[in-house]
């Protein structure tokens, strides 16, 4: 009887995660606000901006979009994997991937998004190099960090493949 009570409490404790996912939805609203501010700033300066300024503005918008995509992946996959299944039956435009991403797929999607975000940050830094806004030392560290992310992604994918081959 005590064992069942403990198991019941442990099983129900997964719902503690739900407010975290709601908090991530609020974080997406903050990202939306920042996206709107960046878009407004981008539009205001478009006429007098150089080609590299336009590219940097677009990269900033893409960066925010990828970050928001990453949050969506975490919300849906995490909720489905750790809290409760979501019934997509009442939603005709429900993306298929949302009900099929397991924890391994979630890790791979997260790392792929982080690598893409890191690449965009690196490209933005490289494009700002001639403006004096970034030192070569800082750029070197950004490259090192990006390479670490890429290497980590490859190692994770390789270890997941090895693990799945054994099963």
N, C-alpha and C positions, 0 to 999 in steps of 0.2 A: 504494500500500500504506500509506503514512504517512497519507494523507488518510482512508482507511477506518478506520485505527486511531484517529485523532482523532475521527472521527464516532462510532465505537463508544463511546469514552470519554464523549463529550458526551451521547450517547443514554442511556447507563447512569447518568449522573450524576443523572438525574431521581429516582432512588431515594434520594438524599440527603434529599429532601423527606419521605419516609415517617416518619422519627422525629419530625419537626415535627408531623405529624398525630396520631401517638401521644401526643405531648406535649399536644396540644389535648384529647385524650380524658381525660388526667389532669387538665387544667384543668376539664373538665366535672365530674369527681368533686369537685374543690374547690368548684365552684359548687353541687353537690348538697349538700355539707356545709353551706355557707352558707345554702342554701335551707332545710334542716332546722332550723338554728339560728334563722333568721327565723320559720319556721312555729311552732316551739316558743315563741318569744318572743311571737308574735302570739296564740297560743292562751292562754298564761298571762295576758296582759293584756286579753283580750277582754271579760271581765265588767265591769271598771271603766273601759274605754276609751270615749272619746267617739266620735261618728260620724266625725269627721274622722280620729281615730286609727285607726279600723277601715279607712277608705278608704286612709290612708297605708300601713297594714300590707299591705293587698291589693296596692297599687301596688308595694310593695317586692318582693312575691312575683312579680308579673307582670314586673317589671323583670328579676329573676333568670332567669325562664323565657324571656323574649325573648332575653336574652344567651346562654343555653344553646342556643336555637334557632339563633341566629346562628353559634355555634361549630359546630353540626351541619352547617349549610349550607356553611361554609368547609371542613370536613373532607371531606365527600363530594364536593362540587363540585370542590374543589381537587385531591383525589386523582384523581378521574376525568379532569379536564382536564390535569393535569400529570404524573401518575405512571403510572397504569395503569387500564384499564377494569375495572369491577366487574361480575361476572356475576350478575344478579339472579334467574336461573332457579331456584335452589334455595331462594329466599326468597319464599313466597307472599304475605307482607304487605309486600313491598318497595314503598315509595312511588314512584309513576311519575315525579315530578319529578326524582328523584335521577339518573336516567340521561339527562335531557334538558336540564339546566342548562348552558349554555355560558358562556364567560367574560363576555359581555355580561350575560346573565341573572344571573350570580353578582354582578357589580358592582351591578346594580339591586336585588337582594335584600339585599345587604349595606347599601347606603345606605338602603333602606326600613326595615330593622331598626334602623339607627343613628338614623334620624329618630324612630322609635317610642320607642326607649329615651330619646332626648333629650326627647321630649314628656312622657314619664312623669316624668323628673327635673324638668322644668320645672313640671309639675303638683304634684309633691311639694313643691317649693320654694315655690310659690304658697300651698299649703295650710299650710305652716309659717310663712308670713310674719307671721300674727297672733300666733304664739307667741314672736316675737322671735328665732327661731333663724336668721333670714336677713335681711340688709339689702336695701333696695330696689336699691342699686347692684349687689349680687351677682345679684339677680333680673333686673336689666336685662341684665347680661352673659350670663346663661343664655338670655334671650330672643334676644339677638343671635346667640349660638352656634347656637341652634335654627334661627333664620332662615337662617343660613349653611348649615347642613346641608340644610334644605329647598331652598334655592336651588341648592346643589350637586347635589342629586338631580334637580331639574328640568333643570338644564343638561346633566347626564350623559344623562338620558333623551332630551333634545332632540338632543344630538350623536349618540347611538346611532341615533336615528331618521333623522337626516340621512345618517349613514354607511350604514345599511341601504337607504335609498332610492336611493343611488348605485350599489349593487350590485344 
